[in-house]
């Protein structure tokens, strides 16, 4: 299991806005290794995530910097009580 704390950030462009959490490069080795055998589209890796007692399944996506980004949909943000700019602690488990 990977544990990370970081800001929930907002990316806007094109036709909408998306919220993300970042897994820094130094905490991404396990994801990268798991992804070699279980890689999805765009280099994504399936994960189960826990934030403030909320659990869901999604994918993390690689960044050029070597880390990964985790999309956080609106229903999860509402249930977990988090918003852009909040410092969020989260756990990832690779599937």
Residue, then its C-alpha position, 0 to 999 in steps of 0.5 A: x500500500x502506498x500512502x501519500x499526502x498532497x494538495x488536491x489540484x484543479x486542471x482546467x482546459x478544453x471542455x472541462x475541469x478535472x481534480x487530481x492528486x499527485x503521487x510523487x516520483x519517489x513514491x511511484x516505484x511500486x506503481x511503475x513495477x506493477x504497471x509493467x505487468x498490468x498496464x492499461x491505456x495511456x500507461x494507466x495502472x488500476x488502483x483502489x483508493x482510500x480518502x477520509x473513509x471513502x473507497x473507490x477504484x480508478x486508475x493512476x496515470x503516469x506523468x513525464x516527471x516520473x510520478x503519477x496523477x490520480x483523478x478524483x471525481x465530484x461524487x468522491x470529493x463530496x463524500x470525502x469532504x475535500x475540495x481543490x487546494x485541500x491537503x489530502x492524505x490518501x492510500x493506494x493499493x494496486x489491483 
